[in-house]
Amino acid sequence: MMMIYVLIPISILLLFISYWFFKWAVKKEQYEDLESPAHQILFDDKVHKKALSSFPDE
């Protein structure tokens, strides 16, 4: 029974922390664009192409 007096405040604290992180993420627009990061991995970086073109042909 004594464990309940410890677990309930800890769970309420975790609830408030989770709510605060969710509110922060929405405010910083973390959930605005969910599609493009998945598609960006398919394209080459410009830096990568420049690095490849600087090597001499063998």
Backbone torsions as a table, in degrees:
resi	resn	phi	psi	omega
1	MET	NA	-32.8	-179.3
2	MET	-67.1	-27.2	-179.5
3	MET	-66.4	-29.4	179.3
4	ILE	-63.7	-36.5	179.2
5	TYR	-67.7	-19.2	176.6
6	VAL	-93.8	-42.3	-174.4
7	LEU	-71.4	-35.5	-179.0
8	ILE	-65.8	-48.5	176.5
9	PRO	-63.4	-35.8	177.7
10	ILE	-64.6	-42.2	179.8
11	SER	-68.4	-36.0	176.6
12	ILE	-67.0	-40.1	176.7
13	LEU	-62.4	-44.0	177.3
14	LEU	-63.4	-35.5	177.2
15	LEU	-63.1	-46.5	179.5
16	PHE	-66.1	-38.6	177.7
17	ILE	-65.1	-42.6	178.3
18	SER	-63.7	-41.9	178.4
19	TYR	-63.3	-41.5	-180.0
20	TRP	-64.2	-42.9	178.6
21	PHE	-65.3	-38.9	177.8
22	PHE	-65.1	-44.1	178.9
23	LYS	-62.5	-40.7	177.6
24	TRP	-63.1	-43.2	-178.2
25	ALA	-65.3	-39.3	178.4
26	VAL	-69.1	-39.6	179.8
27	LYS	-65.8	-36.2	179.6
28	LYS	-86.9	8.3	176.5
29	GLU	59.3	41.8	178.5
30	GLN	-72.6	-24.2	-176.8
31	TYR	-102.3	11.0	-176.1
32	GLU	-73.2	-42.7	-175.5
33	ASP	-124.0	97.3	-178.2
34	LEU	-96.6	-14.4	-174.2
35	GLU	-90.0	-43.3	-170.7
36	SER	-67.2	-33.6	176.9
37	PRO	-61.3	-31.0	178.0
38	ALA	-71.3	-30.5	-179.7
39	HIS	-88.3	-24.1	-178.3
40	GLN	-66.1	-25.8	-178.9
41	ILE	-68.5	-19.6	-179.0
42	LEU	-79.4	-17.7	-176.7
43	PHE	-100.1	145.7	177.2
44	ASP	-75.5	150.4	175.0
45	ASP	-80.5	151.6	177.8
46	LYS	-67.4	-34.3	179.7
47	VAL	-65.3	-38.1	-179.5
48	HIS	-64.5	-42.9	178.8
49	LYS	-65.4	-39.1	-179.8
50	LYS	-66.3	-38.2	179.9
51	ALA	-67.1	-37.7	179.4
52	LEU	-69.5	-35.4	-178.0
53	SER	-75.6	-14.4	-179.3
54	SER	-82.8	-13.0	178.1
55	PHE	-79.0	138.4	178.2
56	PRO	-71.4	152.5	178.3
57	ASP	-72.2	142.9	-180.0
58	GLU	-102.4	NA	NA
